[in-house]
């Protein structure tokens, strides 16, 4: 009798405490998801070797016997962090997304892979703010205890730490010179520090109460600060064409030579200014907070004009949603995240709301970030969920998952890949995600409170006519002869 070739997965689960489960050879009957073949999922059987070839087939079948990976991922998708994600950044080369959370961790995510590849503890009291140097060499983190820490971006080693404020470090930014870091706290000041030494350079007294938010314009010419009472102050530093030759070479402003050019009240009631954001050309400032409206301050370098973005159907009796995050796109659009769990897309040319995305019904959208090329939008919420989307519609979604942050039962696929420098990195992706052709699958992993029962092989004799393009999995299927 002729031998038939049937596809099997070598299934090996690893618990979140590192213990491996018994390895099983599991036959493939009818794959519960459709093939998704693209340039990153065209995998060859020869790519992966050994018993580490695997795919997590999902959970047990539902009551009616059906099985849907898509619905399972929706109902029990993993989380990126255990707690609220306060800050998101994207490196200037648009390769890496950085997240900071109240769980105290900073995590690096590959935008190309949609995968976690580095995680480290930054602050035991939580990460409240982040900043990345323009040259991508240093990352700064601020916490609720007033500490600022400077980390080497590549290896996440701590360079420097100092007490910057008495309590919360609400906001951070690193100047174009890659030498100066700005911080804001509850003491009403914005402070300028030497990035390498932590030495205080200058203190700008802004408000009698807290500086709740601030933003340094991309050209480093303007600084905007928001208070807890709905007031925004805009400062101008010494212009680059007035700097001496040495300052021009260092792309530095004279931080002590600064003047207040405009004070704007964005709220008739004393509500905090939660977020400020300059446009990429540094000519427009968006401000928002707990009054639910968005103030657009334009032509900052000349005659300042002010307009309001608001939903026309809203009345004074409608509950106003707090706006926690703002991001400008390259298409004259503004993305906002609010306390109702919505992402809204505004047309700045016509001052109209174009689209509303229901991100979550359980918590607020606390952070948004857009890549410099405008092709990726990162969004994070108060439950530790993190997604990346594609502007301008932002409807195509990729979930980012860390097994250690997820609920028991969450399943992921891990694979390893060497960088151009030879460093071996392990990536974590949701079940069903594409992996690069040159990657090697490490194992499947499942987050559990206690070890589950040994998985039973799937039923069904398989289909000998199955081909690679009729199935899809996180790793390459192995073919055994019978």
C-alpha positions as CSV (number, residue, x, y, z in Angstrom):
1,X,0.0,0.0,0.0
2,X,1.4,3.4,-1.0
3,X,2.3,5.7,1.8
4,X,0.2,8.9,2.0
5,X,1.6,12.2,3.2
6,X,-0.6,14.1,5.6
7,X,0.1,17.4,7.3
8,X,0.8,17.4,11.1
9,X,1.9,20.0,13.6
10,X,4.4,19.1,16.2
11,X,2.7,20.8,19.1
12,X,4.7,21.9,22.1
13,X,3.3,24.2,24.7
14,X,5.3,26.1,27.2
15,X,3.7,27.5,30.4
16,X,4.4,31.1,31.5
17,X,6.7,29.8,34.3
18,X,8.9,28.3,31.7
19,X,7.9,24.6,32.1
20,X,7.4,22.7,28.8
21,X,4.4,20.6,28.2
22,X,4.6,17.1,26.6
23,X,5.2,17.3,22.9
24,X,2.5,16.0,20.7
25,X,2.1,15.2,17.0
26,X,-1.3,16.6,16.1
27,X,-2.9,15.9,12.7
28,X,-4.5,18.7,10.7
29,X,-8.0,17.9,9.7
30,X,-9.9,21.0,8.5
31,X,-8.1,24.2,9.4
32,X,-10.4,26.6,11.3
33,X,-9.1,29.7,9.5
34,X,-8.6,30.7,5.9
35,X,-5.3,30.9,4.2
36,X,-3.6,34.2,4.5
37,X,-0.7,34.2,2.0
38,X,1.4,37.3,1.6
39,X,5.0,38.3,1.3
40,X,5.6,37.5,5.0
41,X,3.6,34.3,5.3
42,X,4.9,32.4,2.3
43,X,6.8,29.8,4.3
44,X,8.7,26.8,3.2
45,X,8.9,23.5,5.1
46,X,12.7,23.7,5.1
47,X,12.8,26.9,7.0
48,X,12.3,25.4,10.5
49,X,13.9,22.3,11.8
50,X,13.6,20.0,14.8
51,X,10.8,19.4,17.3
52,X,10.2,23.2,17.7
53,X,7.9,23.3,14.8
54,X,4.5,24.2,16.2
55,X,1.2,26.1,16.0
56,X,-1.3,26.6,18.7
57,X,-4.6,25.5,17.3
58,X,-6.7,27.5,19.7
59,X,-9.0,26.5,22.6
60,X,-11.5,23.8,22.8
61,X,-14.4,23.8,20.4
62,X,-17.5,25.7,21.3
63,X,-20.8,24.1,22.5
64,X,-22.0,23.7,19.0
65,X,-18.8,22.0,17.9
66,X,-17.7,24.9,15.7
67,X,-14.3,26.5,16.1
68,X,-13.4,30.1,15.0
69,X,-9.9,31.4,15.6
70,X,-11.2,34.9,14.6
71,X,-13.9,35.0,17.2
72,X,-11.6,33.6,19.9
73,X,-9.0,36.2,19.3
74,X,-11.7,38.9,19.5
75,X,-13.2,37.4,22.7
76,X,-9.9,36.4,24.5
77,X,-7.2,38.4,22.8
78,X,-4.0,38.9,24.8
79,X,-2.9,42.1,26.3
80,X,0.3,44.1,25.8
81,X,0.6,45.3,29.4
82,X,-1.1,44.3,32.7
83,X,-2.2,47.8,33.4
84,X,-2.9,51.2,31.8
85,X,-0.6,52.2,29.0
86,X,0.3,55.9,29.5
87,X,2.7,56.6,26.6
88,X,3.6,55.4,23.1
89,X,6.6,56.4,21.0
90,X,7.8,55.4,17.5
91,X,11.5,55.5,16.6
92,X,12.5,58.0,13.8
93,X,13.2,55.1,11.4
94,X,9.6,53.9,11.9
95,X,10.8,50.4,12.9
96,X,10.0,50.2,16.6
97,X,7.0,51.1,18.8
98,X,7.7,51.7,22.5
99,X,5.1,51.5,25.2
100,X,5.3,52.5,28.9
101,X,2.7,51.4,31.4
102,X,1.7,51.8,35.1
103,X,2.9,48.2,35.5
104,X,6.4,49.7,35.5
105,X,7.5,48.1,32.3
106,X,8.9,49.5,29.0
107,X,8.4,47.3,26.0
108,X,9.7,47.4,22.4
109,X,7.5,46.1,19.5
110,X,8.6,45.5,15.9
111,X,6.2,47.4,13.6
112,X,7.2,45.2,10.7
113,X,6.5,41.9,12.6
114,X,3.7,43.2,14.8
115,X,5.6,41.5,17.6
116,X,7.1,42.1,21.1
117,X,10.9,41.7,21.2
118,X,12.1,43.4,24.4
119,X,10.7,44.1,27.8
120,X,12.3,45.5,30.9
121,X,11.3,47.0,34.3
122,X,11.9,50.7,34.4
123,X,10.0,52.0,37.5
124,X,8.4,50.1,40.4
125,X,5.9,52.9,40.8
126,X,4.8,52.8,37.1
127,X,5.9,54.6,33.9
128,X,4.0,57.8,33.5
129,X,5.9,59.5,30.7
130,X,8.5,58.6,27.9
131,X,10.7,60.5,25.5
132,X,13.1,59.3,22.8
133,X,16.2,61.1,21.6
134,X,16.0,62.2,17.9
135,X,19.0,60.0,17.2
136,X,17.3,56.9,18.7
137,X,20.2,56.4,21.1
138,X,18.5,57.2,24.5
139,X,15.1,56.7,26.0
140,X,13.9,58.7,29.0
141,X,11.2,57.6,31.5
142,X,9.4,59.4,34.2
143,X,7.4,58.0,37.1
144,X,4.9,58.9,39.8
145,X,7.7,59.4,42.4
146,X,9.4,62.2,40.5
147,X,12.3,60.1,39.1
148,X,13.7,60.4,35.6
149,X,15.7,57.5,34.2
150,X,17.8,57.5,31.1
151,X,18.2,54.2,29.3
152,X,20.4,53.1,26.4
153,X,17.9,52.4,23.7
154,X,19.7,49.4,22.1
155,X,20.4,47.3,25.1
156,X,18.0,48.9,27.7
157,X,20.8,49.5,30.2
158,X,20.3,52.3,32.7
159,X,22.6,55.3,32.0
160,X,21.5,57.8,34.7
161,X,18.7,58.4,37.2
162,X,17.9,61.4,39.3
163,X,15.1,63.1,41.3
164,X,13.6,65.6,39.0
165,X,10.3,66.6,40.8
166,X,8.7,65.9,44.1
167,X,6.0,63.7,42.6
168,X,4.6,62.9,39.2
169,X,6.7,63.5,36.1
170,X,3.8,64.4,33.9
171,X,5.6,64.9,30.6
172,X,9.1,64.5,29.0
173,X,10.7,65.6,25.8
174,X,14.3,65.4,24.4
175,X,15.5,68.3,22.3
176,X,17.0,68.2,18.8
177,X,20.5,68.5,20.2
178,X,20.2,65.1,21.8
179,X,21.7,66.7,24.9
180,X,18.8,68.3,26.7
181,X,15.7,66.8,28.3
182,X,12.7,68.7,29.5
183,X,10.4,67.6,32.3
184,X,7.1,68.8,33.8
185,X,5.7,68.1,37.3
186,X,3.2,69.1,39.9
187,X,5.3,72.0,41.1
188,X,4.3,74.3,38.2
189,X,7.7,74.3,36.5
190,X,9.2,72.9,33.3
191,X,12.8,71.9,34.0
192,X,15.7,71.6,31.5
193,X,18.3,69.0,32.3
194,X,21.6,67.8,30.8
195,X,20.8,64.4,29.4
196,X,24.1,62.8,30.1
197,X,24.8,64.1,33.6
198,X,21.3,64.9,35.0
199,X,22.5,68.4,35.9
200,X,19.8,71.1,36.0
201,X,20.3,73.7,33.3
202,X,17.3,75.9,33.7
203,X,13.9,76.1,35.5
204,X,10.9,77.8,33.8
205,X,8.2,78.9,36.2
206,X,5.0,78.4,34.3
207,X,2.0,78.0,36.6
208,X,1.2,78.4,40.3
209,X,-0.4,75.0,40.1
210,X,0.8,71.9,38.2
211,X,2.1,71.8,34.6
212,X,-0.3,69.0,33.6
213,X,1.0,68.7,30.0
214,X,3.5,70.3,27.6
215,X,4.9,69.8,24.1
216,X,8.1,71.1,22.5
217,X,7.5,72.0,18.8
218,X,9.4,69.8,16.3
219,X,11.7,72.7,15.3
220,X,12.3,73.4,19.0
221,X,11.3,77.0,18.6
222,X,8.1,76.9,20.7
223,X,7.0,75.4,24.0
224,X,3.4,74.9,25.0
225,X,2.3,74.2,28.6
226,X,-1.1,73.3,29.9
227,X,-2.4,73.8,33.5
228,X,-5.0,72.1,35.7
229,X,-7.3,75.1,35.2
230,X,-7.8,75.1,31.4
231,X,-5.0,77.6,30.6
232,X,-2.4,77.1,27.8
233,X,0.8,79.2,27.7
234,X,2.9,79.3,24.5
235,X,6.6,80.3,24.8
236,X,9.1,81.1,22.1
237,X,12.8,80.4,22.4
238,X,15.6,82.4,20.8
239,X,15.3,81.8,17.0
240,X,17.8,79.6,15.3
241,X,18.9,82.4,12.9
242,X,19.8,84.5,16.0
243,X,22.0,81.8,17.5
244,X,25.8,81.9,17.3
245,X,27.7,79.5,15.1
246,X,28.4,76.9,17.8
247,X,24.7,76.8,18.8
248,X,23.6,76.4,15.2
249,X,25.9,73.4,14.8
250,X,24.4,71.8,17.8
251,X,20.8,72.6,16.8
252,X,20.4,74.1,20.2
253,X,18.2,76.9,21.4
254,X,19.2,79.1,24.3
255,X,16.8,77.6,26.8
256,X,17.1,80.6,29.2
257,X,16.2,83.1,26.4
258,X,12.5,82.5,26.3
259,X,9.4,84.7,26.2
260,X,5.7,84.2,26.7
261,X,3.9,85.0,23.5
262,X,0.4,83.8,24.1
263,X,-2.0,82.7,26.9
264,X,-5.2,80.9,25.8
265,X,-8.1,79.6,28.0
266,X,-9.4,76.5,26.4
267,X,-12.1,75.9,29.0
268,X,-14.6,78.2,30.7
269,X,-14.4,76.0,33.7
270,X,-11.2,75.0,35.6
271,X,-10.6,71.7,33.9
272,X,-7.1,70.2,33.3
273,X,-5.4,70.5,29.9
274,X,-4.7,66.8,29.4
275,X,-2.8,66.9,26.2
276,X,-1.0,69.3,23.8
277,X,0.4,68.5,20.4
278,X,2.3,70.6,17.8
279,X,1.8,69.8,14.1
280,X,4.8,68.5,12.1
281,X,5.5,72.0,10.7
282,X,5.4,73.5,14.2
283,X,2.8,76.1,13.1
284,X,-0.3,74.6,14.7
285,X,-1.0,73.5,18.2
286,X,-3.9,71.3,19.3
287,X,-5.0,71.4,22.9
288,X,-7.7,69.3,24.6
289,X,-8.8,68.1,28.0
290,X,-11.8,67.4,30.2
291,X,-14.2,69.8,28.5
292,X,-14.5,67.5,25.5
293,X,-13.6,70.0,22.8
294,X,-10.4,70.5,20.9
295,X,-8.8,73.9,20.5
296,X,-6.7,74.5,17.4
297,X,-4.2,77.3,17.7
298,X,-2.8,78.2,14.3
299,X,-0.2,80.5,12.7
300,X,1.9,80.5,15.9
301,X,4.8,82.0,14.0
302,X,2.8,85.0,12.9
303,X,-0.8,86.3,13.8
304,X,-2.2,83.6,16.0
305,X,-5.8,82.4,15.3
306,X,-8.0,80.1,17.3
307,X,-10.8,77.7,16.3
308,X,-12.7,74.9,18.0
309,X,-13.4,71.4,16.8
310,X,-16.6,70.0,18.2
311,X,-19.4,67.6,17.2
312,X,-22.3,69.6,15.8
313,X,-25.0,67.3,17.2
314,X,-23.7,67.7,20.8
315,X,-25.6,69.9,23.2
316,X,-24.8,71.3,26.6
317,X,-26.9,68.4,28.1
318,X,-24.7,65.8,26.5
319,X,-21.9,64.3,28.6
320,X,-18.5,65.6,27.4
321,X,-15.8,63.0,27.0
322,X,-12.3,63.8,28.1
323,X,-9.8,63.9,25.3
324,X,-6.5,62.2,26.4
325,X,-4.5,61.9,23.2
326,X,-3.9,63.8,20.0
327,X,-1.9,63.1,16.9
328,X,-1.5,65.0,13.6
329,X,-1.4,63.0,10.4
330,X,0.3,64.0,7.1
331,X,-3.1,64.4,5.4
332,X,-4.2,67.4,7.5
333,X,-6.1,65.2,9.8
334,X,-6.2,65.0,13.6
335,X,-6.6,61.7,15.5
336,X,-8.0,61.9,19.0
337,X,-8.5,59.3,21.8
338,X,-11.1,59.9,24.5
339,X,-12.5,58.6,27.8
340,X,-15.4,56.8,26.0
341,X,-12.9,54.5,24.3
342,X,-13.3,56.1,20.9
343,X,-10.7,57.1,18.3
344,X,-12.0,60.1,16.2
345,X,-10.6,61.4,12.9
346,X,-11.0,65.1,12.2
347,X,-10.6,66.9,8.9
348,X,-8.6,70.0,9.8
349,X,-9.3,71.7,6.5
350,X,-13.0,71.6,6.9
351,X,-13.1,71.4,10.7
352,X,-15.4,68.4,10.7
353,X,-15.5,65.0,12.3
354,X,-14.9,62.4,9.5
355,X,-14.9,59.1,11.4
356,X,-15.4,57.5,14.8
357,X,-13.8,54.2,15.7
358,X,-15.2,52.2,18.7
359,X,-11.8,51.1,20.1
360,X,-13.1,49.8,23.5
361,X,-16.2,50.0,25.6
362,X,-14.5,49.4,28.9
363,X,-11.9,52.1,29.3
364,X,-10.3,55.2,27.7
365,X,-7.9,55.5,24.8
366,X,-5.0,57.1,26.7
367,X,-2.3,57.2,24.0
368,X,-1.9,57.6,20.3
369,X,1.2,57.8,18.1
370,X,1.7,58.1,14.4
371,X,4.9,57.1,12.5
372,X,6.9,59.8,10.7
373,X,5.9,58.4,7.3
374,X,2.2,58.5,8.4
375,X,1.7,54.8,7.7
376,X,1.2,53.5,11.2
377,X,-1.1,54.6,14.0
378,X,-0.5,53.1,17.5
379,X,-3.3,53.2,20.0
380,X,-3.4,52.1,23.7
381,X,-6.0,52.0,26.4
382,X,-6.5,51.8,30.2
383,X,-6.6,48.0,30.2
384,X,-3.2,47.4,28.7
385,X,-4.5,46.7,25.2
386,X,-2.3,47.9,22.3
387,X,-3.0,47.9,18.5
388,X,-1.4,49.3,15.4
389,X,-3.5,50.5,12.5
390,X,-3.1,52.0,9.1
391,X,-4.2,55.7,8.5
392,X,-6.1,57.4,7.1
393,X,-9.1,55.1,7.9
394,X,-7.3,53.2,10.7
395,X,-9.7,50.3,10.3
396,X,-7.1,47.6,9.5
397,X,-6.0,46.4,13.0
398,X,-3.1,44.3,14.4
399,X,-3.2,43.4,18.0
400,X,0.1,43.4,20.0
401,X,0.4,40.7,22.7
402,X,2.7,39.9,25.6
403,X,2.0,36.5,27.2
404,X,3.2,37.7,30.6
405,X,0.6,40.4,30.6
406,X,-2.3,38.4,29.3
407,X,-5.1,36.5,31.1
408,X,-4.8,32.7,31.7
409,X,-5.7,30.8,28.6
410,X,-4.3,33.3,26.1
411,X,-2.2,31.6,23.5
412,X,0.6,33.0,21.4
413,X,3.3,31.9,19.0
414,X,7.0,32.7,19.6
415,X,9.7,32.7,17.0
416,X,13.3,33.6,16.9
417,X,15.2,35.6,14.3
418,X,18.7,37.0,14.0
419,X,19.3,40.7,13.3
420,X,21.8,42.1,10.8
421,X,24.3,42.3,13.7
422,X,23.8,38.7,14.6
423,X,21.7,39.3,17.7
424,X,19.1,36.5,18.3
425,X,15.7,38.0,19.2
426,X,12.6,36.1,20.3
427,X,9.3,37.7,19.0
428,X,5.9,37.1,20.4
429,X,2.8,37.3,18.2
430,X,-0.9,36.3,18.5
431,X,-2.0,32.9,17.2
432,X,-2.6,33.1,13.5
433,X,-0.1,35.9,12.8
434,X,2.3,35.9,9.9
435,X,5.9,35.2,10.6
436,X,8.9,36.1,8.3
437,X,10.2,33.3,6.0
438,X,13.6,33.5,7.6
439,X,12.3,33.1,11.1
440,X,12.5,29.9,13.2
441,X,9.5,28.9,15.4
442,X,10.5,28.5,19.0
443,X,7.4,27.1,20.6
444,X,3.8,27.8,21.4
445,X,3.1,29.4,24.7
446,X,0.0,29.6,26.9
447,X,-0.6,31.7,30.0
448,X,-2.0,29.6,32.8
449,X,-2.6,29.7,36.6
450,X,-1.9,25.9,36.7
451,X,-0.8,23.4,34.1
452,X,-3.6,22.3,31.9
453,X,-4.3,18.7,31.0
454,X,-2.2,17.2,28.3
455,X,-3.6,18.2,24.9
456,X,-5.4,15.5,23.0
457,X,-4.7,15.0,19.3
458,X,-7.2,16.4,17.0
459,X,-9.7,14.0,15.4
460,X,-10.0,13.4,11.7
461,X,-7.9,11.5,9.2
462,X,-6.7,14.6,7.4
463,X,-6.8,15.3,3.8
464,X,-3.9,13.9,1.7
465,X,-4.6,16.5,-1.0
466,X,-4.0,19.4,1.4
467,X,-1.4,21.9,0.1
468,X,0.6,24.6,1.7
469,X,-1.6,27.4,0.3
470,X,-4.8,25.8,1.7
471,X,-3.8,26.1,5.3
472,X,-2.3,28.8,7.5
473,X,-0.5,28.6,10.8
474,X,1.9,30.5,12.9
475,X,4.7,28.1,12.0
476,X,5.5,25.7,9.2
477,X,3.6,22.3,9.2
478,X,5.6,19.1,9.3
479,X,4.7,16.3,6.9
480,X,5.0,12.7,8.3
481,X,4.7,9.6,6.1
482,X,2.4,6.7,7.1
